[in-house]
Every structure is written in structure tokens, then in C-alpha cells.
């Protein structure tokens, strides 16, 4: 339910300049621009080293250039510095430093850093566990449309963690995350419809969302569909009636 941070780096960063730079500049040109102090070039070079794209993967060099870009207040570099310190990639693992870099980016409105910061407070990683701060940062990220934060915010409302329990708000945020294609939320939305949380029991809606989640690989959704099939509610696990 709480996705790992470092999976799918490109999806996490969403750095437009990086993609442009990688397609428009040679490695030599990129290094030259980075050495001249262009922060976006430093970020792009760091990303190349991190990914091993058109160059041998080297987390230490990636960390070096992320620090260079971060020193110039590059928000995307802040985020990646949080990631590398959290996971010990090219640097010694340091959860307090990870929190500090995420916080720098989160204060600038970086949705993914806000989510990661919320997760640190949820788990007590590098900070004292604090569900109110977890809720605060999930909320900031969720309103920007970041689906994992929307899903985790929904869970906070569903369980009353860090905020007052509110099934209606849980349903609303699961719906938003599910509409954004986040399969954890699609499963949870299906479950709410099946159980009648903040809505009438609706097997048709439950099956719809379970199927969407199952098609993306959710084992929980698949298990729920099997139960509903065994109970006679559907004939086929994945084909809409």
C-alpha cells in the first residue's frame, strides 16, 4: 500500500530538462555545461550516472553532481539527494540527511518530496514518528494530484490516523487516486464499495475497481475477484459483464 521510493526513477523525477538534455546534448557537451555551473546540466549529468544511460552507472558520480545542482537550489536535485541518502546510493545511508533534503524540496512545493516526507513521519525513519505531520505532508502532496499521496491520505481518513476518521473523505481520495490509475487505491475503492463504507453496498462498482487493480497486478484484487466469482457474483475475473 505504501510504494517503494526508488522504483521507476523517471516516473519519480519527471525532470523535463533531463529528457531534453539527454536527447540534445552529447555527454561531452553535458559535462562541459555542468562544469560551467549550469544546474540543469548538472542534474541531467547526475541522472545519466544514476541510470547508467549512455555512460557506465556510477552512483558516486551521480551523488557528486546532485550535490552540485542542489547547492544551486535545484529542487529536483533536492529530491534525488533525499532518495540517495535514504537508500545509501553513492553515499552513506543517512536518514536524517534524507529527511533534510526532502524537506527542502517539500517546502518548495515538490509533490513527490512532500509524499516521501509524509512517509518518513509515518514510519519514523530519520525522524520521530508523527502521524499529524504525516497527514500534513500527504495532504500537501495529494492536492497537487500525486496519486500515491492521495491513496495514503485516504487510508489516513479511513483509519483515523493523524486526523479524524472520515469515510466520506477516504472514499473521495481513493476515488481520485484510482482515477489517476493507482492500483492500490483501485483495490481499496473496490473494497469500500463491497463493504458499504461511505456508500451503499455496490458489487458492480466493487468488481469494476477490483478488475482495474487486478489488471495492473494487484494480488489482493485478484483474490477478491476469485471470492466474488465463487460466490456467484461474476463469471469471469477480468472481463466486464
VEXKE-41755 format. One record per residue (C-alpha): residue in one letter; y, z, x. Coordinates in nm, 3 decimals, always signed. Layout:
NODE  rest       py       pz       px
NODE     a        Y        Z        X
...
***
This chain:
NODE  rest       py       pz       px
NODE     x   +0.000   +0.000   +0.000
NODE     x   +0.226   +0.052   +0.298
NODE     x   +0.211   -0.260   +0.513
NODE     x   +0.192   -0.250   +0.890
NODE     x   +0.515   -0.334   +1.069
NODE     x   +0.428   -0.575   +1.338
NODE     x   +0.210   -0.816   +1.137
NODE     x   +0.377   -1.152   +1.084
NODE     x   +0.669   -1.129   +1.324
NODE     x   +0.851   -1.435   +1.197
NODE     x   +0.834   -1.308   +0.839
NODE     x   +0.974   -0.974   +0.954
NODE     x   +1.266   -1.106   +1.158
NODE     x   +1.385   -1.406   +0.963
NODE     x   +1.614   -1.497   +1.254
NODE     x   +1.763   -1.835   +1.164
NODE     x   +1.925   -1.889   +1.503
NODE     x   +1.596   -1.830   +1.681
NODE     x   +1.425   -2.108   +1.493
NODE     x   +1.720   -2.338   +1.559
NODE     x   +1.735   -2.244   +1.926
NODE     x   +1.365   -2.295   +1.981
NODE     x   +1.383   -2.644   +1.839
NODE     x   +1.712   -2.744   +2.001
NODE     x   +1.709   -2.591   +2.348
NODE     x   +1.473   -2.615   +2.641
NODE     x   +1.352   -2.292   +2.795
NODE     x   +1.576   -2.357   +3.094
NODE     x   +1.881   -2.401   +2.873
NODE     x   +1.796   -2.093   +2.673
NODE     x   +1.763   -1.882   +2.987
NODE     x   +2.095   -2.012   +3.114
NODE     x   +2.272   -1.925   +2.790
NODE     x   +2.107   -1.582   +2.782
NODE     x   +2.220   -1.509   +3.138
NODE     x   +2.571   -1.615   +3.043
NODE     x   +2.571   -1.339   +2.786
NODE     x   +2.519   -1.518   +2.455
NODE     x   +2.347   -1.257   +2.240
NODE     x   +2.178   -1.504   +2.006
NODE     x   +2.031   -1.685   +2.306
NODE     x   +1.914   -1.351   +2.444
NODE     x   +1.749   -1.277   +2.112
NODE     x   +1.589   -1.621   +2.097
NODE     x   +1.456   -1.586   +2.452
NODE     x   +1.319   -1.241   +2.372
NODE     x   +1.142   -1.383   +2.069
NODE     x   +0.983   -1.654   +2.281
NODE     x   +0.848   -1.398   +2.524
NODE     x   +0.731   -1.181   +2.235
NODE     x   +0.548   -1.463   +2.061
NODE     x   +0.434   -1.648   +2.372
NODE     x   +0.584   -1.966   +2.230
NODE     x   +0.634   -2.234   +2.496
NODE     x   +0.606   -1.957   +2.752
NODE     x   +0.347   -1.700   +2.859
NODE     x   +0.362   -1.395   +2.633
NODE     x   +0.535   -1.111   +2.811
NODE     x   +0.633   -0.801   +2.616
NODE     x   +0.820   -0.652   +2.913
NODE     x   +1.049   -0.955   +2.941
NODE     x   +1.086   -0.957   +2.563
NODE     x   +1.196   -0.594   +2.574
NODE     x   +1.444   -0.671   +2.854
NODE     x   +1.617   -0.942   +2.653
NODE     x   +1.605   -0.747   +2.327
NODE     x   +1.790   -0.470   +2.507
NODE     x   +2.045   -0.721   +2.638
NODE     x   +2.104   -0.855   +2.288
NODE     x   +2.106   -0.506   +2.141
NODE     x   +2.373   -0.399   +2.389
NODE     x   +2.590   -0.665   +2.225
NODE     x   +2.530   -0.520   +1.880
NODE     x   +2.288   -0.787   +1.767
NODE     x   +2.137   -0.640   +1.451
NODE     x   +1.815   -0.841   +1.468
NODE     x   +1.766   -0.714   +1.823
NODE     x   +1.813   -0.359   +1.697
NODE     x   +1.530   -0.419   +1.452
NODE     x   +1.296   -0.561   +1.713
NODE     x   +1.374   -0.278   +1.953
NODE     x   +1.266   -0.043   +1.677
NODE     x   +0.942   -0.237   +1.644
NODE     x   +0.859   -0.244   +2.015
NODE     x   +0.930   +0.127   +2.066
NODE     x   +0.729   +0.213   +1.757
NODE     x   +0.428   +0.016   +1.881
NODE     x   +0.469   +0.053   +2.259
NODE     x   +0.505   -0.319   +2.327
NODE     x   +0.665   -0.378   +2.666
NODE     x   +0.799   -0.023   +2.667
NODE     x   +0.651   +0.323   +2.649
NODE     x   +0.585   +0.419   +2.289
NODE     x   +0.870   +0.636   +2.171
NODE     x   +0.902   +0.709   +1.801
NODE     x   +1.240   +0.878   +1.837
NODE     x   +1.384   +0.570   +2.003
NODE     x   +1.224   +0.354   +1.735
NODE     x   +1.398   +0.562   +1.471
NODE     x   +1.731   +0.535   +1.657
NODE     x   +1.716   +0.154   +1.675
NODE     x   +1.606   +0.116   +1.314
NODE     x   +1.892   +0.342   +1.213
NODE     x   +2.146   +0.126   +1.398
NODE     x   +2.025   -0.181   +1.210
NODE     x   +1.985   +0.000   +0.879
NODE     x   +2.348   +0.115   +0.888
NODE     x   +2.446   -0.250   +0.924
NODE     x   +2.257   -0.334   +0.606
NODE     x   +1.941   -0.479   +0.763
NODE     x   +1.691   -0.456   +0.477
NODE     x   +1.374   -0.456   +0.685
NODE     x   +1.507   -0.182   +0.913
NODE     x   +1.602   +0.022   +0.608
NODE     x   +1.244   -0.011   +0.487
NODE     x   +1.099   +0.086   +0.825
NODE     x   +1.330   +0.386   +0.843
NODE     x   +1.213   +0.492   +0.499
NODE     x   +0.855   +0.461   +0.618
NODE     x   +0.925   +0.682   +0.920
NODE     x   +1.057   +0.954   +0.690
NODE     x   +0.758   +0.911   +0.460
NODE     x   +0.508   +0.960   +0.741
NODE     x   +0.709   +1.196   +0.960
NODE     x   +0.691   +0.955   +1.254
NODE     x   +0.955   +1.044   +1.513
NODE     x   +1.138   +1.248   +1.251
NODE     x   +1.073   +1.542   +1.024
NODE     x   +0.904   +1.424   +0.706
NODE     x   +1.174   +1.393   +0.442
NODE     x   +1.096   +1.230   +0.107
NODE     x   +1.458   +1.231   -0.007
NODE     x   +1.562   +1.028   +0.296
NODE     x   +1.257   +0.809   +0.242
NODE     x   +1.376   +0.741   -0.111
NODE     x   +1.732   +0.678   +0.009
NODE     x   +1.633   +0.409   +0.259
NODE     x   +1.371   +0.246   +0.035
NODE     x   +1.641   +0.221   -0.231
NODE     x   +1.887   +0.055   +0.007
NODE     x   +1.627   -0.199   +0.112
NODE     x   +1.492   -0.261   -0.237
NODE     x   +1.829   -0.354   -0.387
NODE     x   +1.852   -0.627   -0.125
NODE     x   +1.532   -0.781   -0.259
NODE     x   +1.285   -0.675   +0.012
NODE     x   +0.954   -0.668   -0.173
NODE     x   +0.766   -0.402   +0.033
NODE     x   +1.058   -0.163   -0.022
NODE     x   +1.066   -0.245   -0.392
NODE     x   +0.695   -0.165   -0.415
NODE     x   +0.725   +0.161   -0.223
NODE     x   +1.027   +0.261   -0.429
NODE     x   +0.819   +0.201   -0.741
NODE     x   +0.550   +0.428   -0.600
NODE     x   +0.812   +0.698   -0.537
NODE     x   +0.916   +0.680   -0.903
NODE     x   +0.555   +0.667   -1.022
NODE     x   +0.457   +0.982   -0.834
NODE     x   +0.793   +1.158   -0.835
NODE     x   +0.816   +1.168   -0.457
NODE     x   +1.168   +1.207   -0.322
NODE     x   +1.309   +1.151   -0.668
NODE     x   +1.245   +1.240   -1.030
NODE     x   +0.929   +1.086   -1.177
NODE     x   +1.023   +0.791   -1.393
NODE     x   +0.756   +0.549   -1.516
NODE     x   +1.013   +0.308   -1.655
NODE     x   +1.180   +0.268   -1.317
NODE     x   +0.841   +0.244   -1.149
NODE     x   +0.749   -0.041   -1.382
NODE     x   +1.083   -0.213   -1.316
NODE     x   +1.048   -0.206   -0.938
NODE     x   +0.682   -0.304   -0.940
NODE     x   +0.781   -0.597   -1.158
NODE     x   +1.048   -0.707   -0.912
NODE     x   +0.818   -0.677   -0.613
NODE     x   +0.537   -0.853   -0.799
NODE     x   +0.771   -1.137   -0.892
NODE     x   +0.852   -1.165   -0.522
NODE     x   +0.483   -1.225   -0.453
NODE     x   +0.394   -0.886   -0.303
NODE     x   +0.030   -0.838   -0.394
NODE     x   +0.027   -0.459   -0.359
NODE     x   +0.286   -0.450   -0.637
NODE     x   +0.099   -0.710   -0.839
NODE     x   -0.207   -0.488   -0.837
NODE     x   -0.006   -0.177   -0.927
NODE     x   +0.173   -0.362   -1.205
NODE     x   -0.161   -0.468   -1.346
NODE     x   -0.280   -0.109   -1.332
NODE     x   +0.027   +0.015   -1.518
NODE     x   -0.034   -0.238   -1.794
NODE     x   -0.402   -0.146   -1.811
NODE     x   -0.332   +0.226   -1.831
NODE     x   -0.022   +0.203   -2.050
NODE     x   +0.227   +0.362   -1.812
NODE     x   +0.581   +0.299   -1.945
NODE     x   +0.439   +0.020   -2.159
NODE     x   +0.179   -0.038   -2.427
NODE     x   -0.173   -0.094   -2.301
NODE     x   -0.189   -0.468   -2.238
NODE     x   -0.510   -0.607   -2.092
NODE     x   -0.375   -0.961   -2.092
NODE     x   -0.088   -0.861   -1.862
NODE     x   -0.316   -0.642   -1.653
NODE     x   -0.558   -0.929   -1.598
NODE     x   -0.274   -1.167   -1.518
NODE     x   -0.140   -0.948   -1.239
NODE     x   -0.481   -0.846   -1.108
NODE     x   -0.565   -1.213   -1.071
NODE     x   -0.247   -1.288   -0.882
NODE     x   -0.314   -0.999   -0.646
NODE     x   -0.681   -1.090   -0.604
NODE     x   -0.592   -1.447   -0.512
NODE     x   -0.393   -1.303   -0.223
NODE     x   -0.686   -1.094   -0.106
NODE     x   -0.644   -0.760   -0.284
NODE     x   -0.986   -0.594   -0.294
NODE     x   -0.859   -0.333   -0.542
NODE     x   -0.750   -0.607   -0.780
NODE     x   -1.084   -0.782   -0.744
NODE     x   -1.267   -0.456   -0.819
NODE     x   -1.054   -0.406   -1.132
NODE     x   -1.131   -0.759   -1.247
NODE     x   -1.503   -0.702   -1.199
NODE     x   -1.480   -0.387   -1.411
NODE     x   -1.294   -0.574   -1.684
NODE     x   -1.546   -0.857   -1.674
NODE     x   -1.833   -0.610   -1.704
NODE     x   -1.654   -0.453   -2.000
NODE     x   -1.629   -0.793   -2.168
NODE     x   -1.254   -0.847   -2.141
NODE     x   -1.281   -1.167   -1.931
NODE     x   -1.540   -1.428   -1.845
NODE     x   -1.409   -1.546   -1.508
NODE     x   -1.248   -1.336   -1.237
NODE     x   -0.981   -1.583   -1.129
NODE     x   -0.941   -1.850   -1.398
NODE     x   -0.684   -1.773   -1.665
NODE     x   -0.821   -1.785   -2.018
***
